[in-house]
Structures are given as structure tokens and as C-alpha cells.
Amino acid sequence: MNPSRLLAIDYGGKRTGIAITDEMQIIASGLTTVETKQLFPFLQEYFSKEKVSKVIVGEPKRLNNEPSEIAPKIDEFVVKFKKLYPAIEVIRMDERFTSKMAFQTMIDSGLKKKQRQNKALVDEIAATILLQDFLNSKMF
């Protein structure tokens, strides 16, 4: 098996959280949060250094299963991504509650209120939860 990483994207209007696995694809870790308008330049640089075989992109849905208001922008991102990186498989995954779970994780880990207001950190943790959920679903 050729070692490669999996990358998860929690796409947002202003910021995008990014998480990555180790090369054995066992552990998900937060990588960073980038301004969404800088997402493609960031990915280009990252892919030049690291081998990524799959990108998991969050699919935000409302409780009634309808797409959220940002869904069309994410669809546009995915189309552009597939054109630029046809060799990298894109997997869409329901991301409902990842931001709430990220916020709860911050509370549970004892972060102070000021740290929990760091939206970039919430986005990065949400991407990590999305990626870990994908890894967990793959194991069975």
C-alpha cells in the first residue's frame, strides 16, 4: 500500500477548517484554518509536499435534511477541486452537528471562554471530527 493521507474540509463562507490523517490513515488531527478565499492556494502548496488520496468535504444539511444556505458554494468548490485534482477522490459526508460537537469538545477539554470564541479553532476541530467520523465509518 502506498502511504497517503486523508484530508477533511469544513468549508465556510469566511474560514475553512482543515484536518489531516497520518499516512497510515489511523488518526485525524487538526491541521489549520484558512481564509476560504485562500483555500486553493493553500491546498496547492500542501499537495506539493504531501500525498493525499482522498478529500472528505462536509455536506451541511439542516435538521429536515434540506441543504443549508452554504451548500451551493460548497458544490462549486467541489466541482473546481475535481477539475484541478482529478486524481484525488472527493467524498461528501454529512457534517450536521460537527460545529456543535467541536464547541462541546472545547468545553470538555477545559478551554476558557475566550479560547472557545476562537471561531478558527472551532472550524479546525469540526474538520477533525468530520475526518474522525469518516475513519470510524471505514473501520467496520
N, C-alpha and C positions, 0 to 999 in steps of 0.2 A: 504494500500500500504506500502510495506516495503521500507523505505527510502534508497536510494543508489545514488551514484554519477556516472556521465558520465565522461570519461577521453578521451582527444584527444591527438593524437601523430602526430607531424610534423617531420617525420623521415628524418634524414640527414646522409650523409656519415660520418661526424665528430661529429656533435651535433644533438640532438633531442629535439625539443621543446615540452613541456607538459602543457596541460591546463586541468582544472577540473571544474565541476559544484558544486553547493551547493547540499545538499541532496534532495532538492525539485526539482532539475534539472531545475532551472529557469535562473540562472546567470552563465555565463562562466567567469572564471578568470585564468590568467596565473599562473602556479604552479612553473615551473622551466625549466631549460635547463640542460640536462645531456650529457656527452660524450656518443656517440652511443654505444661504447663497454661496457659501464656501465648501459645500459638501462634495461636489465633483472634483475640484482641485485637491481636496484632502484625500479622497478615495484614490485618485490617480497616483498621488505620491505614496500612499500606503501600499497599493497594489504593486508598485515598482519595487518595494522592499520585501513584501510578504506574499506567500502563496495562499490565496483564498479560493476555495472551491464552491462555496455556497454563500449567498447573502439572504438572510431572513429579514423580511420587511414587515413591520407591523401593519395590520389592517384594522384601522379603528372603526368600531361599529357602536351604534347606540344600543341600549338595552333591548329595543324592539327589533334588533338585527339589521336595521337600516344603516347604510354607510354614514359616517359622520361628515361634517362640512369640509374637512380637510381631505377627504378621500379622493376627489378628482386631482388634487395636486400630487398626491402620492402615486396615483395611477400614471400621471405624466412622468414623474420621476422614474418609475419602473420601466416605462417604455424607453426613455432616454438611456437608462442604465443598460438595458438589454442590447441596445444598439451599440453602445460603447464597449461593453464587456460580454460579448456573446458566449464566451467560454465559461462564464460564471453562472451557475444555476441560481435563479431567484425563487424563493419560497415565500409566499404570503401567509401570515399567521395572525389569527385574531389576537388583538392586543388589549381587549377590554380589561380594565382594572389594573393594567401594569403600572400606571402612574400612581394610582391609589396604593397599590402594593409597595411601590418604591417609597412613597411617603411613610407608610407604616413601618417599612424596614428601617428607615432613618430614625423614627421614633424608638423602635425596638432596640436599635443599636446605641441609643443614648445620645444622639446628636442634639445639640442645643437648638432652640427655636430659630436663632439666627442662621444656623447651618441648614436647617430644614427649609428655609426660604430661598435657598440657592437652587433656582429652577434648573440650571445646567446639571447640577448633581442629580436632581430628580430624573431628568431625561436620560442620563447615563445609567442610573440604576434601573430605570424602566427598560432600557435596551438589554441590560444584563438579565433581567427577569424574563424577558421575551426569549432570549437565547437559551437560558437555562430550561425554560418550558419546552423549547424545541428539542433540546438534548434529552430531556426526560421522556418526551413522547417517542423519541427514536430508539430508546433502550428496550422497549417491550414489543 
